[in-house]
Amino acid sequence: MLQQDHPGRPTQTPSAIRMTKCLWCRAPVRLATAAKHHGVCPLCIAEIAELSWQVVYDRERGIGSIPRNLRAAYGL
């Protein structure tokens, strides 16, 4: 909701002005933006979306190979 100090001149709401930090990169971000994106800045949202689609290994589909850290952990 916009507050008006002068007729015809809307001002920003307090939540749009206040700043907080992104939960991922700790960069300053407006509170309204962080609330819209669940505490993460828009750049980190794009990075998270990109990382979530990278498939390293899928046994059923025959994609990739078992990562080195899993091979070492399970003695494969």
C-alpha positions as CSV (number, residue, x, y, z in Angstrom):
1,M,0.0,0.0,0.0
2,L,1.4,3.4,-1.0
3,Q,1.5,6.2,1.4
4,Q,1.2,9.8,0.2
5,D,3.0,12.7,1.8
6,H,1.8,15.1,-0.9
7,P,-1.3,14.7,-3.0
8,G,-0.4,13.1,-6.3
9,R,3.1,12.1,-5.1
10,P,3.2,8.5,-3.8
11,T,6.1,7.4,-1.7
12,Q,7.4,3.9,-1.1
13,T,6.2,1.7,1.8
14,P,8.6,1.1,4.7
15,S,9.2,-2.5,3.7
16,A,10.3,-1.4,0.2
17,I,12.9,0.9,1.7
18,R,14.3,-1.3,4.5
19,M,17.3,-3.5,3.7
20,T,18.2,-7.0,4.7
21,K,20.8,-9.6,3.6
22,C,20.3,-12.4,1.1
23,L,20.4,-15.8,2.8
24,W,22.7,-17.3,0.2
25,C,25.2,-14.6,-0.8
26,R,24.7,-12.2,2.1
27,A,24.5,-9.3,-0.3
28,P,22.2,-6.4,0.7
29,V,18.8,-6.6,-0.8
30,R,15.5,-4.7,-0.2
31,L,13.2,-6.4,2.3
32,A,10.3,-6.4,-0.1
33,T,12.4,-8.2,-2.7
34,A,13.7,-10.7,-0.2
35,A,10.2,-11.4,1.0
36,K,9.0,-12.0,-2.5
37,H,11.8,-14.5,-3.2
38,H,11.8,-16.3,0.2
39,G,14.8,-14.5,1.6
40,V,17.1,-14.9,-1.5
41,C,18.1,-12.2,-4.0
42,P,17.0,-12.5,-7.6
43,L,20.6,-13.3,-8.8
44,C,20.8,-16.2,-6.3
45,I,17.3,-17.5,-7.4
46,A,18.7,-17.8,-11.0
47,E,21.8,-19.6,-9.7
48,I,19.8,-22.0,-7.6
49,A,17.5,-22.7,-10.6
50,E,20.5,-23.4,-12.8
51,L,22.1,-25.7,-10.2
52,S,19.0,-27.7,-9.6
53,W,18.8,-28.9,-13.2
54,Q,22.4,-30.2,-13.3
55,V,22.3,-34.0,-13.3
56,V,25.6,-35.6,-12.1
57,Y,24.5,-39.2,-12.0
58,D,21.3,-41.1,-12.7
59,R,21.6,-44.9,-12.6
60,E,18.2,-45.7,-14.0
61,R,18.7,-43.4,-17.1
62,G,22.3,-44.3,-17.5
63,I,23.4,-40.6,-17.3
64,G,26.9,-39.8,-16.0
65,S,29.0,-41.8,-13.6
66,I,29.2,-42.2,-9.9
67,P,30.9,-39.1,-8.4
68,R,34.4,-39.6,-6.9
69,N,33.3,-38.7,-3.4
70,L,30.6,-41.3,-3.4
71,R,32.9,-43.9,-4.9
72,A,35.4,-43.3,-2.0
73,A,32.7,-43.1,0.7
74,Y,31.1,-46.4,-0.3
75,G,34.2,-48.3,-1.6
76,L,32.9,-48.6,-5.2
